[in-house]
Amino acid sequence: MSTPFATIPDDGTPLRVVVVGAGGMGRAWLRTVESSPLVELAGIVDLDLATASEAAASLGRPDLPVGAGTASLASDVGAQAVINVTVPAAHHPVTTEALAAGLPVLGEKPVASTVAQGLSLAAAAELHGQLFMVSQSRRYNRQLFEAKRLSGSLGAVGIVSAEFFKAPHFGGFRDAMDHPLLLDMAIHQFDMARFLLDADPVSVFCEEYNPSWSWYRGDAGATAVFEMTGGERFVFNGSWCSPGQETSWNASWRISGEHGTVLWDGDNEPVSSAAIPLGSDAPDPGQEIAGSLRDFVSAVRTGSTPMGQVHQNIMSLAMVESAILSASTGARASVDALLEDSYQQALLAERDPAVLEVLKSWTSVRSALSGGSALAGEGIRR
Ligand SMILES: NC(=O)c1ccc[n+]([C@@H]2O[C@H](COP(=O)([O-])OP(=O)(O)OC[C@H]3O[C@@H](n4cnc5c(N)ncnc54)[C@H](O)[C@@H]3O)[C@@H](O)[C@H]2O)c1
């Protein structure tokens, strides 16, 4: 994807950022920002000012400016970028506000609550000429990169599977969600499969269910088979209520190709049955959110396209929504049909006339998301 965005050339000083959302994950981001020489924490935003102040105090910086409004605090403290770690329902309003204020945004996954809102954010990023990158943190893993490098010697790769079996007792919102596994967790593995295959989803057949002993209200188990753009199949099989012999948080992976197989348990070095390809090990992308922060700053500084750039990232949420749709209808779900529905919803819901004009200018959702002009026979045409 090559949508251009404004850059802030490196002048030798760290990029001044505000972090929005000081909850559980916000605190992890605050610690990462504080320990990075690439950025300087200029303020904390939270709807709950006491939460923001407590987070500032926990960093040993009780005098750090805090506020409840993103654009206003960013302006007050001269911030150059925003890190959005709010709840998914706030991703769209907070990121829209920051982009309109001329600020690049690094946001937590998912891109937004819905694919339709994600499309609105992609159009807003285009309109304002600002970078919006979604932090899909599990991509930033040296072993994952190495698994991909090793799979390069398998010849044609046709099957990728991820098994995810864990038994966390979170309490709180996840226990009450409708689709806790697919919505809150599987997006990571769906996104990792796209990375491993360099492919996007075409269709999915998914079953969701809740084992009899599950402590979740919604379905804690799911099996999904995706057809990908290269004709490969990606199979996700997971449960969030499976104690014993648990997999890693990254899942346990099998990449099956013409000449062999790569296995990765998600915690240790991947192994290959095929001859190891010549050349050095895969590059180190950094570890989780520290890696995505580095990718974001590098993109803002140089104009390079980071992993997770909004147009690229939306397909990962489209995999989640398509899987949920398939599970609810009992039929295979087409990703193009979901994109078309989401696009129509985005047109109806858009309140900003200028963003609406950008959305209307798209000739095809898939081509808009891939940054190119519509190609005959590719994606949805209008
Ligand atoms: N990458 C990962 O592995 C990972 C792990 C956990 C959470 N997350 C993601 O991080 C995000 C935050 O999750 P969390 O667990 O920290 O949630 P949380 O509920 O603990 O915290 C969210 C905070 O955002 C604040 N907030 C909500 N709306 C706001 C708004 N409009 N403006 C300013 N502040 C607002 C809330 O007051 C709260 O303090 C979610 O998108 C979640 O999916 C990612």
The ligand as a MOL file (V3000), in Angstrom:
LIG
                    3D

  0  0  0     0  0            999 V3000
M  V30 BEGIN CTAB
M  V30 COUNTS 44 48 0 0 0
M  V30 BEGIN ATOM
M  V30 1 N -1.9700 -6.3020 21.5650 0
M  V30 2 C -2.4030 -6.9760 22.5930 0
M  V30 3 O -1.9170 -8.0530 22.8790 0
M  V30 4 C -3.5150 -6.3970 23.4390 0
M  V30 5 C -3.7290 -6.8620 24.7420 0
M  V30 6 C -4.7510 -6.2640 25.4930 0
M  V30 7 C -5.5210 -5.2430 24.9510 0
M  V30 8 N -5.2930 -4.8390 23.6720 0 CHG=1
M  V30 9 C -6.1110 -3.7660 23.0580 0
M  V30 10 O -5.8460 -2.5320 23.7410 0
M  V30 11 C -7.0230 -1.7300 23.7740 0
M  V30 12 C -7.3120 -1.3050 25.2110 0
M  V30 13 O -7.5460 -2.4590 25.9810 0
M  V30 14 P -7.4570 -2.4210 27.5860 0
M  V30 15 O -7.4680 -3.8280 28.0390 0
M  V30 16 O -6.3300 -1.5140 28.0140 0 CHG=-1
M  V30 17 O -8.8620 -1.7060 27.9530 0
M  V30 18 P -9.2290 -0.9820 29.3380 0
M  V30 19 O -10.7100 -1.0210 29.4110 0
M  V30 20 O -8.4220 -1.5440 30.4590 0
M  V30 21 O -8.7260 0.5440 29.1470 0
M  V30 22 C -9.2520 1.4110 28.1840 0
M  V30 23 C -9.1090 2.8410 28.6760 0
M  V30 24 O -9.5560 3.7030 27.6220 0
M  V30 25 C -10.2950 4.7770 28.2220 0
M  V30 26 N -11.1880 5.3390 27.2080 0
M  V30 27 C -12.3020 4.7910 26.6790 0
M  V30 28 N -12.8400 5.5990 25.7630 0
M  V30 29 C -12.0440 6.6900 25.6870 0
M  V30 30 C -12.0660 7.8780 24.9210 0
M  V30 31 N -13.0310 8.1240 24.0200 0
M  V30 32 N -11.0850 8.8010 25.1090 0
M  V30 33 C -10.1040 8.5880 26.0260 0
M  V30 34 N -10.0440 7.4700 26.7950 0
M  V30 35 C -10.9940 6.5370 26.6160 0
M  V30 36 C -11.0190 4.1430 29.3920 0
M  V30 37 O -11.4230 5.1040 30.3370 0
M  V30 38 C -9.9600 3.1700 29.9020 0
M  V30 39 O -9.1390 3.7660 30.8900 0
M  V30 40 C -8.1270 -2.5490 23.1060 0
M  V30 41 O -8.2610 -2.1740 21.7700 0
M  V30 42 C -7.6090 -3.9900 23.2010 0
M  V30 43 O -8.0790 -4.8190 22.1470 0
M  V30 44 C -4.2930 -5.3760 22.9220 0
M  V30 END ATOM
M  V30 BEGIN BOND
M  V30 1 1 1 2
M  V30 2 2 2 3
M  V30 3 1 2 4
M  V30 4 1 4 5
M  V30 5 2 4 44
M  V30 6 2 5 6
M  V30 7 1 6 7
M  V30 8 2 7 8
M  V30 9 1 8 9
M  V30 10 1 8 44
M  V30 11 1 9 10
M  V30 12 1 9 42
M  V30 13 1 10 11
M  V30 14 1 11 12
M  V30 15 1 11 40
M  V30 16 1 12 13
M  V30 17 1 13 14
M  V30 18 2 14 15
M  V30 19 1 14 16
M  V30 20 1 14 17
M  V30 21 1 17 18
M  V30 22 2 18 19
M  V30 23 1 18 20
M  V30 24 1 18 21
M  V30 25 1 21 22
M  V30 26 1 22 23
M  V30 27 1 23 24
M  V30 28 1 23 38
M  V30 29 1 24 25
M  V30 30 1 25 26
M  V30 31 1 25 36
M  V30 32 1 26 27
M  V30 33 1 26 35
M  V30 34 2 27 28
M  V30 35 1 28 29
M  V30 36 1 29 30
M  V30 37 2 29 35
M  V30 38 1 30 31
M  V30 39 2 30 32
M  V30 40 1 32 33
M  V30 41 2 33 34
M  V30 42 1 34 35
M  V30 43 1 36 37
M  V30 44 1 36 38
M  V30 45 1 38 39
M  V30 46 1 40 41
M  V30 47 1 40 42
M  V30 48 1 42 43
M  V30 END BOND
M  V30 END CTAB
M  END
